[in-house]
Amino acid sequence: MQIPIRVRRSIKEGIVRCAAIKLYPSCSKEIVYSSIEKNEEPKLLVKRVWNERLKVFEVEVVFLGNYHVEKLAYNKKPKLEWISFAEFILTPEEALELGKLLTNLSSG
């Protein structure tokens, strides 16, 4: 069962479908993977939010969709040496849609 995390209320928002989302925390020998190939419907919820503490607008990207867990057997480099911890993969069309949404959210 997936439990949703608490997210900040948005001023403006939109959803962009994406080909895949991968999270690979250094404390695990597994990755969390959501992919259209496995019909998990990964999406990015992109929101314009107000940061009350800093008194600024921010753009927040939230990962949505079902996911599965995979072993990291195919990776040779130790995870503690990795620079990144997550990625989302977009088709060219999805990247254009994300760009348009970010432009829309940034224009207040």
N, C-alpha and C positions, 0 to 999 in steps of 0.2 A: 504494500500500500504506500502510495506517495503522499506525503504531507506537504502542503504548500507553505512556503516561507512567508513571513510578513514583509510586505513591500510598502514603500511610501506612496501616498496618493499622488496621482499625476495631475498636471495641469493640462497637458496634451499628451496623446500617445498614439501609437500605431503598431501593427504587427507585421513583421517580415518573415516569410518562410525562409528556411535555409536548408542546405543539403545535409549538413551534419554539425553536431556539437560534440566536442571531446573535452573532458576534464581529466587531468592526470595528477592528482595530489601526490606529493613526495612521500607521504607517510603510508602509501598503499602500493601493493604490487599489481594493482588493477587500474583500469581506466573506466570512467563512466562515459558511455557513448550513446548518442541519439542520432539515428540516421534515417533518411527517407528510404534507403535500401531495405530496411527492416520495418517499414511502415510505422515508424515511431513519431512522425510528424513534428520534427524539431522546428521551433520558431523563436524569433527574437521579439520580445515585447520591449519597444523602445519608448521611453517616457521622458517628458520634460517635468522635472520636479523642483520644488523650492527647498533649499537647504537652509533651514531656520538658523542653525548654529553659525554658519558662515555668511548668511544673508546674500546668497547667490543662487541663480538658477543652475541646474545641472541636468545632463542627459544621462539617464540610467538605462542600461541594457540588461534585461532579465531573460534567462534561458527557460523556455517552456517545452513541453513534450514528454512523451514516454521515453524511457531509456533502458539500457541493459549494461551489464558489467562484463568487461573482457580482461583476460590475463595479459600481462605485458611480456610474454615470452619472446616476442619477435624483436624487442628493443635490446640493443647491445650496450648502450651507454647507461651508467648508473643514474637513476632518477634524481639523486641529490645533486648531480652535475647539470641537470637541465636548467635552462634559463626561463622557459615559459611553463605555465601550469594549466593552460586551457587554450582552446581555439574554436572558432566557428568557421564553417566552410560554406561559401556562397557560390552559386552559379553567377555568370555575368549579369543575367536578368535580375537576380536577387540583390546583387551588389548595387545595381542602378536604383532599385526600389529602396534600398537602405539609404543611399545617398539622397534621394528625394525626400524621404522621411526625416532624415537629419537636418536637411535644409529647412523644411517646414517647421520642425520643432525649434530650431535656432532662431527663427524670425519672430519669436514672441507672440 
